[in-house]
Amino acid sequence: MQDWRKGGGAYPAWLSMSAVRDEYHQITNYVAVFSDYTARKETEQKMRHLAQHDALTGLLNRSGLHEALGQILTRASTKCRAFALLFIDLDRFKTINDTLGHDVGDELLKVVAQRLQGNVKQHDTVARLGGDEFTVLLENVIHNEQIIQVVERILLALGEVYQVGEHELFVTGSIGISLYPHDAGQAAQLMKNADIAMYRAKELGKNTYQFYSVDMNMAHQMSHLNLENALRFALERQQLQLWYQPQFDLMTGQLAGLECLIRWQHPQLGLISPSEFIPIAEENGLIVPIGDWVLNEACQRVQRWRQQGFAVPRIAVNLSVRQFRPDLLLNQVTKALQNSGLPAEVLELEVTESLIMTRINEAVAILHQLKQLGVKVAIDDFGTGYSSLSQLKNLPLDTLKIDRSFIEGIPEQADDVVIAETIVILAKKLGLNVVAEGVETQAQMQILRDMGCACAQGYFYSKPLSALDLEAHLVHSAKQLSGVY
Ligand SMILES: Nc1nc2c(ncn2[C@@H]2O[C@@H]3COP(=O)(O)O[C@H]4[C@@H](O)[C@H](n5cnc6c(=O)[nH]c(N)nc65)O[C@@H]4COP(=O)(O)O[C@H]3[C@H]2O)c(=O)[nH]1
């Protein structure tokens, strides 16, 4: 109940009443005890707040969201209004957490929370479900365009640089959207649908959004759960294969190397691309034995071809962030070289620019150790990460690979031409080899050659080939060279 203080002002009071009875059980009196309830009420409110809010970001947590969603559902159904549930998952957050540690990850999450709140209206609800998963509830939406505007604003805001201590970090977000009442009428189903749509956004290349649609449901159930289970058996059942994409010297037209690209030959689903299963393998740790298999298979296969007389000057193998640990990687590489007899200088390890830059100190040490083994190191997707030039100069690198996204825009996009040329000049100044990825047209090849780019790979020359097809290609080239054709 509410009571009034003597000096004025209301306060919450607790009134407890008990009856006093005589020996015949008749009520003779009542005892009323008043107590000031202010402190207890404050503690209760504090506990309620703690139970419903995320301690790190101050946003609603899962349980708070649950309650808010229940209230919004009631309002929306009584007033016949629609609302949208956005499920947001950060891209590459795990890499930052794994490489720079949880403190840095936590600071980044706080900024993400601020950016989300800063880009929605005050009455919209922002929550953190845990890890790098957030939700936003947008009430009273009438057109999808309204939602798209907010979502695009959020994606832009998330993609801006994060300054955490001395680190300049970049992450993006993938957003799934489900609509009430269009996609579901219940909270749990709305959440599930938005989650499925978010996975679809990830599959489409991340840093994008997707509205839920019914056909996503089936595909998602098949893809994620089943793939995860089946991947566990893929290695031992020998369902993994290495395919090889040739790289050519742009000046001589000669084979300059091969990039090894993993494939999964699933008995029912057919050939599965690495973009679908490498993220799963990275999540569940299977990437470590898979990466080991790739290294061994690549070294052995290429050494066999070299022994058969085919000139394969270089073989490039992709590394995942989880393999990039000094104890693990050096051991794996040394063993693969010993087992195959492949000369170390033929093996080039491709690491992404962001992997190196987010763990620069450790990366420098590992790269130096690899150098001592004699293997080469290439930076993959160069131009998409955030290398500072002074850091780049200190890294013991051999090759820069110009990311496919820049080559794609050549010749139409003037910016892309300038970026590609700048990378070629930079590589030359630093004494590094440079390989253009994803060359699809003759025009791209010629422009790159005129820029002085040393090597290229892409569909213009050849798609990745199975070991059998590549071998046929090698035999064919060898015969041409020896004049048999
Ligand atoms: N549109 C277009 N695409 C082209 C062209 N030329 C090559 N590509 C594709 O571009 C990707 C190049 O590989 P990446 O950037 O290292 O990107 C790779 C790499 O990051 C990862 N990956 C592949 N194999 C392995 C592996 O053995 N270990 C690890 N950790 N990651 C791998 O999966 C990614 C995707 O591999 P793929 O699906 O094989 O896709 C390959 C290749 O098939 C072109 O002209 N046009």
Ligand as a Chemical Component Dictionary entry (heavy atoms), coordinates in Angstrom:
data_LIG
# 
_chem_comp.id                   LIG 
_chem_comp.type                 NON-POLYMER 
_chem_comp.pdbx_formal_charge   0 
_chem_comp.three_letter_code    LIG 
# 
loop_
_chem_comp_atom.comp_id 
_chem_comp_atom.atom_id 
_chem_comp_atom.alt_atom_id 
_chem_comp_atom.type_symbol 
_chem_comp_atom.charge 
_chem_comp_atom.model_Cartn_x 
_chem_comp_atom.model_Cartn_y 
_chem_comp_atom.model_Cartn_z 
_chem_comp_atom.pdbx_ordinal 
LIG N1  N1  N 0 33.486 -15.899 -59.313 1  
LIG C1  C1  C 0 34.733 -16.373 -59.453 2  
LIG N2  N2  N 0 35.262 -17.155 -58.485 3  
LIG C2  C2  C 0 36.527 -17.626 -58.678 4  
LIG C3  C3  C 0 37.269 -17.330 -59.820 5  
LIG N3  N3  N 0 38.470 -17.939 -59.714 6  
LIG C4  C4  C 0 38.466 -18.584 -58.539 7  
LIG N4  N4  N 0 37.303 -18.400 -57.910 8  
LIG C5  C5  C 0 36.912 -18.911 -56.587 9  
LIG O1  O1  O 0 37.438 -18.013 -55.644 10 
LIG C6  C6  C 0 37.837 -18.714 -54.464 11 
LIG C7  C7  C 0 39.280 -18.409 -54.211 12 
LIG O2  O2  O 0 39.666 -18.918 -53.015 13 
LIG P1  P1  P 0 39.857 -18.083 -51.680 14 
LIG O3  O3  O 0 39.746 -16.613 -51.911 15 
LIG O4  O4  O 0 41.114 -18.595 -51.079 16 
LIG O5  O5  O 0 38.576 -18.513 -50.810 17 
LIG C8  C8  C 0 38.456 -19.820 -50.374 18 
LIG C9  C9  C 0 39.099 -20.084 -49.035 19 
LIG O6  O6  O 0 38.964 -18.957 -48.198 20 
LIG C10 C10 C 0 38.233 -21.204 -48.474 21 
LIG N5  N5  N 0 38.957 -22.461 -48.652 22 
LIG C11 C11 C 0 39.040 -23.241 -49.751 23 
LIG N6  N6  N 0 39.820 -24.306 -49.507 24 
LIG C12 C12 C 0 40.257 -24.200 -48.225 25 
LIG C13 C13 C 0 41.104 -24.995 -47.384 26 
LIG O7  O7  O 0 41.673 -26.018 -47.776 27 
LIG N7  N7  N 0 41.314 -24.540 -46.106 28 
LIG C14 C14 C 0 40.741 -23.391 -45.644 29 
LIG N8  N8  N 0 40.987 -23.012 -44.402 30 
LIG N9  N9  N 0 39.943 -22.628 -46.408 31 
LIG C15 C15 C 0 39.705 -23.025 -47.689 32 
LIG O8  O8  O 0 37.022 -21.222 -49.185 33 
LIG C16 C16 C 0 36.991 -20.090 -50.055 34 
LIG C17 C17 C 0 36.148 -20.370 -51.265 35 
LIG O9  O9  O 0 36.736 -21.354 -52.050 36 
LIG P2  P2  P 0 36.086 -21.784 -53.407 37 
LIG O10 O10 O 0 34.619 -21.953 -53.272 38 
LIG O11 O11 O 0 36.895 -22.898 -53.944 39 
LIG O12 O12 O 0 36.285 -20.501 -54.298 40 
LIG C18 C18 C 0 37.585 -20.199 -54.774 41 
LIG C19 C19 C 0 37.577 -20.237 -56.289 42 
LIG O13 O13 O 0 36.839 -21.302 -56.819 43 
LIG C20 C20 C 0 36.671 -16.487 -60.824 44 
LIG O14 O14 O 0 37.255 -16.166 -61.854 45 
LIG N10 N10 N 0 35.409 -16.044 -60.591 46 
# 
loop_
_chem_comp_bond.comp_id 
_chem_comp_bond.atom_id_1 
_chem_comp_bond.atom_id_2 
_chem_comp_bond.value_order 
_chem_comp_bond.pdbx_ordinal 
LIG N1  C1  SING 1  
LIG C1  N2  DOUB 2  
LIG C1  N10 SING 3  
LIG N2  C2  SING 4  
LIG C2  C3  DOUB 5  
LIG C2  N4  SING 6  
LIG C3  N3  SING 7  
LIG C3  C20 SING 8  
LIG N3  C4  DOUB 9  
LIG C4  N4  SING 10 
LIG N4  C5  SING 11 
LIG C5  O1  SING 12 
LIG C5  C19 SING 13 
LIG O1  C6  SING 14 
LIG C6  C7  SING 15 
LIG C6  C18 SING 16 
LIG C7  O2  SING 17 
LIG O2  P1  SING 18 
LIG P1  O3  DOUB 19 
LIG P1  O4  SING 20 
LIG P1  O5  SING 21 
LIG O5  C8  SING 22 
LIG C8  C9  SING 23 
LIG C8  C16 SING 24 
LIG C9  O6  SING 25 
LIG C9  C10 SING 26 
LIG C10 N5  SING 27 
LIG C10 O8  SING 28 
LIG N5  C11 SING 29 
LIG N5  C15 SING 30 
LIG C11 N6  DOUB 31 
LIG N6  C12 SING 32 
LIG C12 C13 SING 33 
LIG C12 C15 DOUB 34 
LIG C13 O7  DOUB 35 
LIG C13 N7  SING 36 
LIG N7  C14 SING 37 
LIG C14 N8  SING 38 
LIG C14 N9  DOUB 39 
LIG N9  C15 SING 40 
LIG O8  C16 SING 41 
LIG C16 C17 SING 42 
LIG C17 O9  SING 43 
LIG O9  P2  SING 44 
LIG P2  O10 DOUB 45 
LIG P2  O11 SING 46 
LIG P2  O12 SING 47 
LIG O12 C18 SING 48 
LIG C18 C19 SING 49 
LIG C19 O13 SING 50 
LIG C20 O14 DOUB 51 
LIG C20 N10 SING 52 
# 
